[in-house]
Amino acid sequence: MGRSIDNDKFGLIFQFSCDPILILDPELSVVACNHAAEKFFRISIDQTGQCHFCDLFDCNQSLPQGYTVQEGFEQCLRTKKPVQGIELLVAGHEFRYGEISAFPIPFDEEWLLAIAIRDTTKNVCLRGQLEEWARTDPLTGLLNRRSLEKELARLITNAERYHEVFSLVMVDLDDLKKINDQFGHHAGDQAILDISKLLKSQLRPTDFIARYGGDEFVLLFPNTTHKQAIIAIQRIEDSLNQKNAESISEYSLGFSYGIAQWTKQTNVKELLEQADQLMYRQKKQKDDRTQE
């Protein structure tokens, strides 16, 4: 290790703290670490003299103040003011995080940085899970209505800025009530899940699908005119017909749809209402033919 940190200066707190602690020199090289840091980073104390802080954490992340981690630590040493609450990704790990607090400390004739680390991996994973739950539908795993509205707002902004077009398709699963009544709600849920998988499988990487609610889905086709959207939805219908022909299920799946192309005079609410009205018009036509 780079230099000796004795107990008279830092006491037993440094050596036996449950939280990892690093001591950095002004170049941000690690000159000392405690046993918790050894365990956290899987390094030995003898290796610390060969480590830079950015070998241990991803230093590319910017701080809330707008400067880099390295610049933040340099300012901490310059101003002798601590920096607290920085959450960084541990280098070499996709899902391991530590919350960093940096404290300038005098040592002989220079100032060093004491870095206290709190393992926040579980908290970050939990936050990510909560965010995922907030933006997705629990049954299908598709994005939900709130996420749809955000994506629509983004699409409209881009369309206005770059003079693009996009089309929205409202899709409604046919005869879900009959499926629920005859085969139970488990079958109804499976029908929703099956149609969502089929819809998603037919989309381009740039397209967007969300469960709008109940048995309704919304498809967004960027850079797509109304005529092009018709071709896309007819392709999906052909795929569904083939699936029904090959299926041994007691019921067949079908859907009705309405297509609306965005124009500059159309806001999000109007676009959804336009597609919804066209979808229900098609559904009514199907019901009328069935009753004849």
Helices and strands as residue ranges (DSSP letters): H 7-16, E 21-24, E 30-33, H 35-41, G 45-50, H 53-56, H 69-79, E 83-89, E 97-107, E 110-119, H 121-135, H 145-162, E 166-173, H 176-183, H 185-201, E 208-213, E 216-222, H 226-246, E 255-261, H 268-291
